[in-house]
Amino acid sequence: MKKTARFLVMLLLLVVTCVTGIPVKAEEATPSTEDNLNLDVIYVIDGSGSMERADPEYMAPTAGKLFTELCAFSAEGTRAGYVYYSHVILDSVGLTDLSTGKDTLKKGMEAIKYDINNDTDIALGLTEAVKLLKEGKAFNSGRNPMVVLLSDGRTDLPKGPRTVEESQKELSKTLKEAVSLNLPVYTIGLNYDGSLDSATMNDIAEKTGGKFYETKSSDQLNGIIEDIYNDHTKGGSAELPSQYDSKTGRYTTNFTVDNASVYAANIVILTEKGVSDPKIIDPSGKEVPQDEEHNITVSSDKRYMTIKVKNPQKGEWTVSVAGDAKDSIKINLLTTFDMNLTLDVDKSSPKTGDDINMTALLKCGDQIISDDDLLYGATATCIITDASGKEQQIPMDTDSYRFKYTMKAEKPGDYTVKVVLNGRNESFSKETTPYKMIIKSTPLSVKSGDVKKVSLLGKPFGKTKEIPLDEITTYDATSKINCDIEEDSEINAKVSFNPDTKTFQIVPLKNGSQDVNLRIADEYGQSARFTMRVNVKSVWTIVIGVLVLILAVIAAIFFILRAMKPKFRDLLTMQLTLPPALQSLTPGSVSMTLPGKKSEVLLGTVINEDQVARNTYNEVFMRTGLQALVQNIKLKALKDGIEVCVLPKTTGMIQIDNQKIDTEKGVKKSVRKGDRIFIQYVSPSEQGGSVLTLIVGKEQKMSGSIYGSGESDFDISHTGSPYGGQRGNGFGGGNGFGSGNGFGDGNGFGGGNGFGGGNSQGGNGFGSGNGFGGGNDFGGGNSQGGNGFGSGNGFGNGNDFGGGNSQGGNGFGSGNGFGNGNDFGGGNSQGGNGFGSGNGFGSGNDFGGGNGQEGNGFGGGNNQGGNDFGSGSFGGDSQGNTQPGGNGGFNFGGSGSDGSGDDFF
């Protein structure tokens, strides 16, 4: 019995020293080790007659005293009390501060005596313990309440005052309250004679989160001691071997602290004959004084001695005590770690389908522990318990000092999660506070409105349409979905639901609209209703719609392109030069406004819409044949001007800026703002020619003009006409572009033999007579017998580009044209002619002549003192020494050598 009593005391000692792993509420912060040691413990001792058989040596009260001693130096603020009960409360002491009331509490427990006449009411004692804890405010933050119940576990009330059934009812109620308060109850069943009611004691511990221990023999106590340590301190326990030295009469043992996270090393020495005179040697070999200053506390009784080393330094320690050589002592090391295991969960309100990441960390206070010596080989297990009590244990992944697990939230419900961390070789064990987690299901609800519109084509092209459920509703993917369908009697489409694929199938039957009412429900009790409005469309409706859409796109492109086209924004000035026969009809210039909202318009339309132009020009156009021309000229707006388009198949002969055009094909020419275009036109009904000038913008007048001084309005109100002298016809003498007949009498583009008559003295075509400068050579006055662009042999008769032995001078450099001697092929010409009289380009009066002798400019005949390249014109102001010369032709400058008359510009 003595050995049994000794092990019982050891068991109780372990219970009261195992403090750091007591579960706390999941929502509270994880307490520090010091907070965990702030115990509020009620020791509940069964005082019935049956205990006299289970504990004949009163080990329960003795263990209570030992518990009181251990708590007294475990931490400041630790409190303890006890309840001594049978069928009534025999004695009770509320929570007492052990720093002041330890002795009083011990004396109360020493007075406990078992009475054979007492019965057992476990519910009564346990209910009283909960009451004392509540009165002592043990459930406030920072406290660590627990109950240790010692009994033989058998409720027996033969004498009342209540029945066993009433006691059981109260026990059930008290256990529910303990669970709600997160109060663990640890039960120790004393079963020395086999009378223990194990079922009741185990039920109490299991429901409250405590643990049940049954003692029958010393062999079983060893296992219980280890389990108590691991379960309550979550630290380590080890039996220390000892050696007895007969010379000194001392028992000696060693223990090792291998990491800095040890909060306390508790050496418990159980003895039958008693031990004394403890000595503690630290790793440096020095003996450490046994006082609070050096963190060492010793407590002893005739049956035990406890030595507590708080915050021991790393290394090997030595403990020795004096004792009897015949004593069979047992020394155990109980290690409490200054650390707590915390659990971090990344989602506070998870839903089904979520990944819930969990991370467990060892901490000392707020500091994370990353000690490799401590954590090497440690393993963590995540324990998940659902509402039905089904438990899953999942090994966690180790990431350095972190332990991780990702939980897939598969089903909604209430779950409890905790993590247990075991050190290598079971050197320590820690577990987290149970974490309460509620996984919610995804709400089953209809998205945006209760009516869902569905359109599909009818026959023959219509096909079955499938619509996934998630396009219409939100739902929990972990649940099965059922669907009830209510269809109208008029059926245009058949609607069905596939629960496996969670899709609706709509089959078109005939054209028309139909409402289908549906109700969906999941296995979690959620449901939703909505209406599917099915519209089966005719194929032709779609075709027409597509065509309308295409037309709309085309129209949009058309209007966009039209809007992007440049619009007219300038004035258009028009001038007209008529042949001599119609010179009296020549109208003045007129400026017309182009239509600002248009990008193209006929010139005739612009003239008709402008009153001044219409009144001034229409009659002239009718008489000259220009009406057909202006109706075939289209104007197009450009960004910086206009484009003049002569339309194909316009009748008559046309030159634009001295370039003959193919009237069968037409022509386009751009005119920038401020520029002008000359349209030279001879209608089929006349022999003369007209010049239509278009200027983009307003007409600009200048004093003096090149090829002649004075004002140039480009009308014929003054003497002289473009391209020739007075009274000339067309583009040269006679009629047309040369003498003889227009556009080349005889052999075309010139009288006689084209582009300058053969031996014509009067000279025709682009020069002789009245051709492009004959008579009045590029400004010459009245040259005698002069031929433009080559008198005598214009444009090279005889000797081309300069007549061979021409005495009258030859164009383009007869005699000494373009220089002395022979220019451009001149032979031995005596009255040197050509681009400069005398010695070309300079002698005489070259390019604005002075009084040079025998000079002929640009083909002048035999100018005496003629002025080359513009006597009187080209801006020069000559004294006019030219004798009267050839008649007819257009003066490319002024009519007189003094610069009077009309200029080309």
Residue pairs with C-beta under 8 A, 6 or more apart in sequence:
1 56
1 57
2 57
2 272
3 218
3 272
4 57
4 59
4 192
4 215
4 217
4 218
4 221
5 57
5 59
5 62
5 303
6 270
6 271
6 272
6 303
6 304
6 330
7 215
7 218
7 221
7 222
7 225
7 270
8 55
8 59
8 60
8 63
8 190
8 215
8 221
9 59
9 62
9 63
9 66
9 270
9 303
9 304
10 221
10 225
10 268
10 270
10 304
10 330
10 332
11 63
11 188
11 213
11 215
11 221
11 224
11 225
11 228
12 63
12 64
12 66
12 67
12 148
12 150
12 188
13 63
13 66
13 67
13 70
13 268
13 304
13 306
14 225
14 228
14 229
14 232
14 237
14 268
14 334
15 67
15 148
15 186
15 188
15 228
15 232
16 39
16 41
16 66
16 67
16 70
16 71
16 148
17 70
17 74
17 232
17 233
17 266
17 334
17 336
18 228
18 229
18 231
18 232
18 233
18 234
18 235
18 334
19 36
19 37
19 39
19 74
19 144
19 232
19 233
19 336
20 33
20 36
20 37
20 232
20 233
20 234
20 235
20 263
20 336
20 337
20 340
20 430
21 36
21 231
21 232
21 233
21 234
21 429
21 430
21 431
22 36
22 144
22 146
22 184
22 232
23 182
23 184
23 209
23 431
23 433
23 434
24 30
24 31
24 144
24 182
24 433
25 182
25 433
26 433
26 434
26 435
26 436
27 436
28 141
28 433
30 340
30 341
30 342
30 363
30 432
30 433
31 142
31 144
31 340
32 340
32 365
33 263
33 336
33 337
33 338
33 339
33 340
33 364
34 75
35 142
35 144
36 144
36 340
37 74
37 75
37 78
37 144
38 75
38 77
38 78
38 142
38 143
38 144
39 71
39 74
39 75
39 78
39 79
39 80
39 144
39 145
39 146
40 78
40 79
40 80
40 95
40 133
40 136
40 138
40 143
40 144
40 145
40 146
41 67
41 71
41 79
41 80
41 81
41 145
41 146
41 147
41 148
42 80
42 81
42 82
42 83
42 95
42 129
42 132
42 133
42 147
42 148
43 64
43 67
43 80
43 81
43 82
43 83
43 109
43 148
43 150
44 82
44 83
44 85
44 125
44 126
44 128
44 129
44 147
44 148
44 149
44 150
44 151
45 60
45 61
45 64
45 82
45 83
45 84
45 85
45 109
45 112
45 125
45 150
45 151
46 60
46 85
46 86
46 120
46 122
46 125
46 150
46 151
46 152
47 84
47 85
47 86
47 90
47 112
47 113
47 114
47 115
47 118
48 86
48 87
48 114
48 115
48 118
48 119
48 120
48 152
48 156
49 86
49 114
49 115
49 116
49 117
49 118
49 119
50 120
50 152
50 154
50 156
50 195
51 60
51 114
51 151
51 152
51 190
52 114
52 115
52 116
53 152
53 192
53 193
53 195
54 152
54 190
54 191
54 192
54 193
54 195
54 196
55 114
55 150
55 190
55 192
56 192
58 112
58 114
60 112
60 150
60 190
61 109
61 110
61 112
62 301
62 303
63 150
64 82
64 109
65 106
65 109
65 110
65 301
66 301
66 304
67 80
67 148
68 80
68 98
68 102
68 105
68 106
68 109
69 102
69 106
69 299
69 301
69 306
70 299
70 306
71 78
71 80
71 98
72 78
72 98
72 99
72 102
72 299
73 297
73 299
73 308
74 308
76 99
77 97
77 99
78 97
78 98
79 95
79 96
79 97
79 98
79 136
79 138
80 95
80 96
80 98
80 105
81 92
81 93
81 94
81 95
81 96
81 105
81 132
81 136
82 91
82 92
82 93
82 105
82 108
82 109
83 89
83 91
83 92
83 125
83 128
83 129
83 132
84 90
84 91
84 92
84 109
84 112
85 92
85 121
85 124
85 125
85 128
86 115
86 118
86 119
86 120
86 121
87 118
87 119
87 120
87 121
87 124
87 157
87 159
87 160
87 161
88 121
88 124
88 161
89 124
89 125
89 128
90 112
90 118
91 108
91 111
91 112
92 128
92 132
93 104
93 105
93 108
94 132
94 135
94 136
95 132
95 133
95 135
95 136
95 138
96 102
96 104
96 105
98 105
119 156
119 157
119 158
119 159
120 151
120 152
120 154
120 155
120 156
120 157
121 155
121 157
121 162
121 167
122 149
122 151
122 153
122 155
122 167
122 171
122 200
122 204
123 155
123 167
123 168
123 170
123 171
123 174
124 167
124 170
125 149
125 151
126 147
126 149
126 171
126 174
126 175
126 178
126 185
126 204
127 170
127 171
127 174
129 147
129 149
130 147
130 174
130 177
130 178
130 181
130 183
133 139
133 145
133 147
133 183
137 143
138 145
139 145
139 181
139 183
145 181
145 183
146 183
146 184
146 185
146 186
146 210
147 178
147 183
147 184
147 185
147 186
147 210
148 186
148 188
149 185
149 186
149 187
149 188
149 201
149 204
150 188
150 190
151 187
151 189
151 190
151 201
152 189
152 190
152 191
152 195
152 196
152 197
153 187
153 189
153 191
153 196
153 197
153 198
153 200
153 201
154 195
154 196
154 197
154 200
155 164
155 167
155 168
155 171
155 197
155 200
156 164
157 163
157 164
157 167
171 204
175 204
175 207
175 208
178 185
178 207
178 208
179 207
179 208
179 209
182 209
183 208
184 208
184 209
184 210
185 204
185 205
185 208
185 210
186 205
186 210
186 211
186 212
186 213
186 232
187 201
187 202
187 204
187 205
187 210
187 211
187 212
187 213
188 213
188 214
188 215
189 196
189 197
189 198
189 201
189 212
189 213
189 214
189 215
190 196
190 215
191 198
191 214
191 215
191 216
192 215
192 216
196 214
198 212
198 214
201 212
201 214
202 212
204 210
204 212
205 211
205 212
206 212
209 434
211 227
211 228
211 231
213 224
213 227
213 228
214 220
214 224
215 221
215 224
225 237
225 332
226 237
229 235
229 236
229 237
229 334
230 237
230 426
230 429
231 429
233 334
233 335
233 336
233 337
234 337
234 341
234 428
234 429
234 430
234 431
235 334
235 335
235 336
235 337
235 428
235 429
236 333
236 334
236 335
236 337
236 423
236 426
236 427
236 428
236 429
237 332
237 333
237 334
237 335
238 255
238 332
238 333
238 335
239 330
239 331
239 332
239 333
240 253
240 254
240 255
240 267
240 331
240 332
240 333
241 253
242 251
242 252
242 253
242 329
242 331
243 251
243 252
243 253
244 250
244 251
244 252
244 323
244 325
245 252
246 325
249 322
249 323
249 325
250 277
250 320
250 321
250 322
250 323
251 275
251 320
251 321
251 322
251 323
251 329
251 331
252 318
252 319
252 320
253 267
253 318
253 319
253 320
253 331
254 316
254 317
254 318
254 319
255 265
255 267
255 316
255 317
255 319
255 333
256 315
256 316
256 317
257 265
257 283
257 312
257 313
257 314
257 315
257 317
258 314
258 373
259 314
259 371
259 373
259 374
260 314
260 371
261 337
261 338
261 339
261 362
261 364
261 369
261 371
261 374
262 311
262 312
262 335
262 336
262 337
262 338
263 310
263 311
263 336
263 337
263 338
263 339
264 308
264 309
264 310
264 311
264 312
264 335
264 336
265 308
265 309
265 312
265 317
265 333
265 334
265 335
265 336
266 306
266 307
266 308
266 309
266 333
266 334
266 335
266 336
267 306
267 307
267 308
267 309
267 319
267 331
267 332
267 333
267 334
268 304
268 305
268 306
268 331
268 332
268 334
269 275
269 304
269 305
269 306
269 307
269 321
269 329
269 330
269 331
270 303
270 304
270 329
270 330
270 331
270 332
271 303
271 304
271 305
271 323
271 327
271 329
272 303
272 327
272 328
273 323
273 324
273 326
273 327
274 300
274 302
274 303
274 323
274 324
274 327
275 300
275 305
275 321
275 322
275 323
275 327
275 329
276 300
276 321
276 322
276 323
277 321
277 322
278 290
278 298
278 305
278 307
278 319
278 320
278 321
279 287
279 319
279 320
279 321
280 287
280 288
280 290
280 296
280 307
280 309
280 317
280 318
280 319
281 287
281 288
281 317
281 318
281 319
282 288
282 312
282 313
282 315
282 317
283 313
283 314
283 315
283 316
283 317
284 315
288 294
288 296
289 296
290 296
290 297
290 298
295 309
295 310
295 311
295 312
296 307
296 308
296 309
296 310
297 307
297 308
297 310
298 305
298 306
298 307
298 308
299 305
299 306
300 306
305 321
307 319
309 317
311 338
319 331
323 329
335 427
335 428
337 428
337 430
338 364
339 362
339 363
339 364
339 369
339 430
340 362
340 363
340 364
340 430
341 360
341 361
341 362
341 363
341 419
341 421
341 430
341 431
341 432
342 360
342 361
342 362
342 363
342 432
343 358
343 359
343 360
343 417
343 418
343 419
343 432
343 433
343 435
344 358
344 359
344 360
344 361
345 356
345 357
345 358
345 417
345 435
345 437
346 356
346 357
346 358
347 354
347 356
347 357
349 438
349 440
350 356
350 409
350 437
350 439
350 440
351 409
351 412
351 439
351 440
351 441
351 442
352 409
352 410
352 411
352 412
352 439
352 440
352 441
352 442
352 476
352 477
352 478
352 479
353 409
353 442
353 476
353 477
353 478
354 408
354 409
354 439
355 406
355 407
355 408
355 409
356 406
356 407
356 408
356 409
356 437
357 404
357 405
357 406
358 382
358 396
358 404
358 405
358 406
358 407
358 417
358 419
359 402
359 403
359 404
360 380
360 382
360 396
360 402
360 403
360 404
360 419
360 421
360 432
361 368
361 369
361 401
361 402
361 403
362 368
362 369
362 374
362 375
362 401
362 421
362 430
363 369
368 401
369 375
369 401
370 400
370 401
374 423
374 428
375 401
375 423
376 424
377 423
377 424
377 425
378 398
378 421
378 422
378 423
378 424
379 395
379 398
379 421
379 422
380 395
380 396
380 398
380 403
380 419
380 420
380 421
380 422
381 393
381 394
381 395
381 396
381 419
381 420
381 421
381 422
382 393
382 394
382 395
382 396
382 405
382 407
382 417
382 418
382 419
383 391
383 392
383 393
383 394
383 417
383 418
383 419
383 420
384 391
384 392
384 394
384 407
384 415
384 416
384 417
385 391
385 392
385 415
385 416
385 417
386 413
386 414
386 415
387 413
387 414
387 415
394 405
396 403
396 404
396 405
396 419
397 403
397 404
397 405
403 419
403 421
407 417
409 439
410 478
411 439
411 478
412 439
412 440
412 441
412 476
412 478
412 524
413 438
413 439
414 436
414 437
414 438
415 436
415 437
415 438
415 439
416 434
416 435
416 436
416 437
417 434
417 435
417 437
418 431
418 432
418 433
418 434
418 435
419 431
419 432
420 429
420 430
420 431
420 432
421 429
421 430
421 431
422 428
422 429
423 429
441 476
441 478
441 479
441 522
441 524
441 526
442 474
442 475
442 476
442 477
443 474
443 526
444 473
444 474
444 475
444 476
444 520
444 521
444 522
444 526
444 527
444 528
445 473
445 474
445 528
446 452
446 472
446 473
446 528
446 529
446 530
447 471
447 472
447 473
447 474
450 529
450 530
450 531
451 530
451 531
451 533
452 472
452 530
452 531
452 532
452 533
453 533
453 535
454 465
454 467
454 506
454 532
454 533
454 534
454 535
455 534
455 535
455 537
456 462
456 463
456 465
456 493
456 506
456 508
456 534
456 535
456 536
456 537
457 463
457 508
457 536
457 537
457 539
457 542
458 508
458 510
458 511
458 536
458 537
458 538
458 539
459 508
459 510
460 539
461 539
462 508
462 536
462 539
463 508
464 505
464 506
464 507
464 508
465 505
465 506
465 508
466 503
466 504
466 505
466 506
467 503
467 504
467 506
468 502
468 503
468 504
469 475
469 481
469 497
469 502
469 503
469 504
469 520
470 502
472 504
472 530
473 520
473 528
473 530
475 481
475 502
475 520
475 522
476 522
476 524
476 526
479 522
479 523
479 524
480 499
480 522
480 523
481 499
481 502
481 520
481 521
481 522
482 499
482 520
482 521
482 522
483 497
483 499
483 518
483 519
483 520
483 521
484 518
484 519
484 520
484 521
485 495
485 496
485 497
485 516
485 517
485 518
486 516
486 517
486 518
486 519
487 495
487 514
487 516
488 514
488 515
488 516
490 512
490 514
491 509
491 514
492 508
492 509
492 510
492 511
492 512
492 513
492 514
492 534
492 536
493 506
493 507
493 508
493 509
493 514
493 516
493 534
493 536
494 506
494 507
494 509
495 504
495 505
495 506
495 516
495 518
495 532
495 534
496 504
496 505
496 507
497 503
497 504
497 505
497 518
497 520
498 504
498 505
504 532
506 532
506 534
508 536
509 536
510 536
511 536
511 537
511 538
512 535
512 536
513 533
513 534
513 535
513 536
514 533
514 534
514 535
514 536
515 531
515 532
515 533
515 534
516 531
516 532
516 533
516 534
517 529
517 531
517 532
518 529
518 530
518 531
518 532
519 527
519 528
519 529
520 527
520 528
520 529
521 527
521 528
562 599
565 599
565 637
566 599
566 637
566 638
566 639
567 596
567 597
567 598
567 599
567 637
568 594
568 595
568 596
568 598
568 599
568 601
568 635
568 637
568 642
569 594
569 596
569 637
570 594
570 641
570 642
570 673
570 696
570 697
571 591
571 592
571 593
571 594
571 696
571 697
571 698
572 591
572 592
572 593
572 594
572 606
572 635
572 642
572 694
572 695
572 696
573 589
573 590
573 591
573 592
573 694
573 695
573 696
573 697
573 698
573 699
574 589
574 590
574 591
574 592
574 607
574 613
574 617
574 692
574 693
574 694
574 695
575 589
575 692
575 693
575 695
575 699
575 713
575 714
575 715
576 586
576 587
576 617
576 620
576 626
576 690
576 691
576 692
576 693
577 586
577 690
577 691
577 693
577 714
577 715
577 716
577 721
577 722
578 585
578 586
578 620
578 624
578 688
578 690
578 716
579 686
579 688
579 689
579 690
579 729
579 730
580 688
580 721
580 727
580 728
580 729
581 688
582 620
582 623
582 624
582 688
582 690
583 716
585 619
585 620
585 623
585 624
586 620
586 715
586 716
586 717
587 616
587 617
587 620
588 616
588 713
588 715
589 699
589 713
589 714
589 715
590 610
590 612
590 613
590 616
590 617
591 698
591 699
592 606
592 607
592 609
592 610
592 612
592 613
593 610
594 601
594 606
594 635
594 637
594 642
595 601
595 606
595 609
598 637
599 636
599 637
600 634
600 635
600 636
600 637
601 634
601 635
602 630
602 631
602 633
602 634
602 635
603 630
603 631
603 633
603 634
603 635
603 694
604 627
604 630
604 631
604 633
606 613
606 635
607 613
607 614
607 617
607 618
607 621
607 630
608 614
608 618
618 627
620 626
621 627
621 629
621 630
624 683
624 686
624 690
625 652
625 683
625 684
625 685
625 686
626 681
626 683
626 690
626 692
628 650
628 651
628 652
628 683
629 650
629 652
629 654
629 679
629 681
629 683
629 692
630 692
632 646
632 647
632 650
633 644
633 645
633 646
633 647
633 679
634 644
634 645
634 647
635 642
635 643
635 644
635 645
636 642
636 643
636 645
637 643
638 670
640 672
640 673
641 670
641 671
641 672
641 673
641 675
641 696
642 670
642 671
642 696
643 668
643 669
643 670
643 671
644 656
644 668
644 669
644 670
644 671
644 677
644 679
644 694
645 666
645 667
645 668
646 654
646 656
646 661
646 663
646 666
646 667
646 668
646 679
647 666
648 663
648 664
648 665
648 666
649 663
649 664
649 666
650 663
650 666
651 663
651 683
651 684
652 663
652 681
652 682
652 683
652 684
653 660
653 663
653 681
653 682
653 743
654 660
654 661
654 663
654 679
654 680
654 681
655 661
655 678
655 679
655 680
656 667
656 669
656 677
656 678
656 679
656 680
657 669
657 677
657 678
658 678
658 680
661 667
669 677
671 677
671 694
671 696
672 696
673 696
673 697
674 695
674 696
674 697
674 700
675 695
675 696
676 693
676 694
676 695
676 696
677 693
677 694
678 691
678 692
678 693
679 691
679 692
679 693
679 694
680 689
680 690
680 691
680 731
681 689
681 690
681 691
681 692
682 688
682 689
682 690
682 730
682 736
682 742
682 743
687 730
687 735
687 736
687 741
687 742
688 729
688 730
688 735
688 736
688 742
689 730
689 731
689 736
689 737
689 742
691 722
693 714
701 711
701 713
702 711
702 712
702 905
703 711
704 710
704 711
704 875
704 903
705 711
705 712
705 903
705 904
705 905
706 874
706 875
706 903
706 904
706 905
707 778
707 779
707 870
707 873
707 874
707 892
707 893
707 894
707 903
707 904
707 905
708 720
708 779
708 870
708 872
708 873
708 874
708 891
708 893
708 894
708 899
708 900
708 901
708 902
708 903
708 904
709 872
709 873
709 875
709 877
709 894
709 899
709 900
709 903
710 718
710 894
710 899
710 900
710 901
710 902
710 903
711 718
712 902
712 903
712 904
712 905
714 722
714 902
714 905
716 902
718 900
718 901
718 902
719 726
719 895
719 900
719 901
719 902
720 726
720 776
720 891
720 893
720 894
720 895
720 901
720 902
721 728
721 890
721 891
721 902
722 890
722 892
722 902
722 904
723 731
723 732
723 772
723 890
723 891
723 892
723 904
724 731
724 732
724 733
724 770
724 771
724 772
724 773
724 775
724 776
724 888
724 889
724 890
724 891
724 892
725 770
725 775
725 776
725 782
725 886
725 887
725 888
725 889
725 890
725 891
725 895
726 776
726 887
726 888
726 891
726 895
727 887
727 888
728 770
728 775
728 888
728 889
728 890
728 891
729 735
729 736
729 742
729 770
729 888
730 736
730 737
730 742
730 743
731 737
731 738
731 743
731 772
731 890
732 738
732 739
732 750
732 751
732 764
732 765
732 766
732 767
732 769
732 770
732 771
732 772
732 774
732 889
732 890
733 739
733 751
733 762
733 763
733 764
733 768
733 769
733 770
733 771
733 774
733 775
733 886
733 887
733 888
733 889
734 740
734 741
734 742
734 745
734 751
734 764
734 769
734 770
734 888
735 741
735 742
735 745
736 742
736 743
736 744
736 745
737 743
737 744
737 749
737 750
737 765
737 766
738 744
738 745
738 749
738 750
738 751
738 754
738 757
738 764
738 765
738 766
738 769
738 770
738 771
739 745
739 750
739 751
739 752
739 757
739 760
739 762
739 763
739 764
739 765
739 768
739 769
739 770
739 771
739 888
740 746
740 751
740 752
740 764
743 749
744 750
744 751
744 754
744 765
745 751
745 764
746 752
746 753
746 754
746 757
746 764
747 753
747 754
748 754
749 755
749 765
749 766
750 756
750 757
750 764
750 765
750 766
750 767
750 768
750 771
750 794
750 795
751 757
751 760
751 762
751 763
751 764
751 765
751 768
751 769
751 771
752 758
752 759
752 760
752 763
752 764
752 765
752 768
753 760
753 797
754 765
755 765
755 766
755 794
755 795
756 763
756 764
756 765
756 766
756 767
756 768
756 771
756 787
756 789
756 790
756 793
756 794
756 795
756 796
756 797
756 811
757 763
757 764
757 765
757 768
757 769
757 794
757 797
758 793
758 797
759 792
759 793
759 797
760 768
760 769
760 787
760 794
761 768
761 785
761 792
761 808
762 768
762 769
762 785
762 886
763 769
763 771
763 774
763 785
763 786
763 787
763 788
763 791
763 792
763 794
763 886
764 770
764 771
764 794
765 771
765 772
765 794
765 795
766 772
766 773
766 788
766 789
766 794
766 795
767 773
767 774
767 787
767 788
767 789
767 790
767 791
767 794
767 795
767 811
767 859
768 774
768 787
768 788
768 790
768 791
768 792
768 794
768 886
769 775
769 787
769 886
769 888
769 889
770 886
770 887
770 888
770 889
770 890
771 787
771 788
771 789
771 794
771 889
772 788
772 789
772 889
772 890
772 892
773 780
773 788
773 789
773 858
773 859
773 889
773 892
774 783
774 786
774 787
774 788
774 789
774 791
774 794
774 859
774 861
774 886
774 888
774 889
775 782
775 783
775 786
775 788
775 885
775 886
775 887
775 888
775 889
775 891
776 782
776 783
776 885
776 886
776 889
776 890
776 891
776 892
776 893
776 895
777 783
777 786
777 788
777 856
777 857
777 858
777 859
777 860
777 863
777 866
777 892
778 788
778 857
778 858
778 869
778 870
778 873
778 874
778 892
778 893
779 857
779 867
779 869
779 870
779 871
779 872
779 873
779 874
779 891
779 892
779 893
779 894
779 897
780 786
780 857
780 858
780 860
780 863
780 866
780 867
780 870
780 871
780 882
780 885
780 897
781 866
781 867
781 871
781 872
781 880
781 882
781 884
781 885
781 895
781 896
781 897
782 882
782 883
782 884
782 885
782 886
782 887
783 856
783 860
783 861
783 862
783 863
783 866
783 882
783 883
783 885
783 886
784 861
784 862
784 863
784 883
784 884
784 885
784 886
785 791
785 808
785 861
785 862
785 885
785 886
786 809
786 856
786 859
786 860
786 861
786 862
786 863
786 885
786 886
787 794
787 808
787 809
787 810
787 811
787 859
787 860
787 861
787 886
788 794
788 811
788 858
788 859
788 889
789 795
789 811
789 812
789 858
789 859
790 796
790 797
790 801
790 802
790 803
790 810
790 811
790 812
790 814
790 859
791 806
791 808
791 809
791 810
791 811
791 814
791 833
791 856
791 859
791 860
791 861
792 798
792 803
792 806
792 807
792 808
792 809
792 810
792 811
792 814
792 861
793 799
793 800
793 803
793 804
793 806
793 810
793 811
793 814
794 811
794 859
795 801
795 811
795 812
796 802
796 803
796 810
796 811
796 812
797 803
798 804
798 805
798 806
798 810
799 805
799 806
799 810
799 825
799 826
799 827
800 825
801 812
801 813
801 824
801 825
802 810
802 811
802 812
802 813
802 814
802 817
802 822
802 823
802 824
802 825
802 826
802 827
802 834
803 810
803 811
803 814
803 826
803 827
803 829
804 827
805 827
805 828
805 829
806 814
806 815
806 829
806 833
807 829
807 830
807 831
808 831
808 861
808 862
809 815
809 829
809 831
809 832
809 833
809 834
809 856
809 859
809 860
809 861
809 862
810 817
810 826
810 829
810 833
810 834
810 859
811 833
811 834
811 858
811 859
812 824
812 834
812 835
812 858
812 859
813 819
813 823
813 824
813 825
813 826
813 833
813 834
813 835
813 840
814 826
814 829
814 832
814 833
814 834
814 856
814 859
815 823
815 826
815 829
815 830
815 831
815 832
815 833
815 834
815 856
816 822
816 823
816 826
816 829
816 832
816 833
816 834
816 836
816 838
816 839
816 840
817 823
817 824
817 826
817 832
817 833
817 834
817 835
817 836
817 840
818 824
818 834
818 835
818 836
818 840
818 841
819 836
819 839
819 840
819 841
820 832
820 838
820 839
820 840
820 843
821 839
822 828
823 834
823 835
823 840
824 834
826 832
826 833
826 834
831 854
831 856
831 862
832 838
832 839
832 840
832 843
832 854
832 855
832 856
833 855
833 856
833 859
833 860
834 840
834 856
834 859
835 841
835 846
835 857
835 858
835 868
835 869
836 842
836 843
836 844
836 846
836 847
836 855
836 857
836 868
837 843
837 844
837 845
837 846
837 849
837 852
837 853
837 854
837 855
837 856
837 857
837 860
837 863
837 866
837 868
838 844
838 846
838 852
838 853
838 854
838 855
840 846
841 847
843 852
843 855
844 850
844 851
844 852
844 853
844 854
844 855
844 866
844 868
845 851
845 852
845 855
845 865
845 866
845 867
845 868
845 871
845 878
846 852
846 855
846 857
846 868
846 869
847 868
847 869
847 870
847 874
848 867
848 868
848 869
848 870
848 871
848 874
848 875
848 876
848 878
849 855
849 857
849 866
849 867
849 868
849 869
849 870
849 871
849 876
849 878
850 867
851 865
851 879
851 881
852 865
852 866
852 867
852 868
853 864
853 865
854 862
854 863
854 864
855 863
855 865
855 866
855 867
855 868
856 862
856 863
856 866
856 868
857 863
857 866
857 867
857 868
857 869
857 870
857 871
858 868
858 869
860 866
860 868
860 885
861 885
861 886
863 882
863 883
863 885
864 881
864 882
864 883
865 881
865 882
866 881
866 882
867 876
867 878
867 881
867 882
867 897
870 876
870 878
870 893
871 878
871 880
871 881
871 882
871 897
872 878
872 880
872 893
872 894
872 896
872 897
872 898
872 899
872 900
873 892
873 893
873 894
873 899
873 903
874 893
875 899
876 899
877 898
877 899
878 897
878 898
878 899
879 897
879 898
880 896
880 897
880 898
881 897
882 897
891 901
891 902
892 904
893 901
893 903
893 904
894 900
894 901
894 902
894 903
895 901
895 902
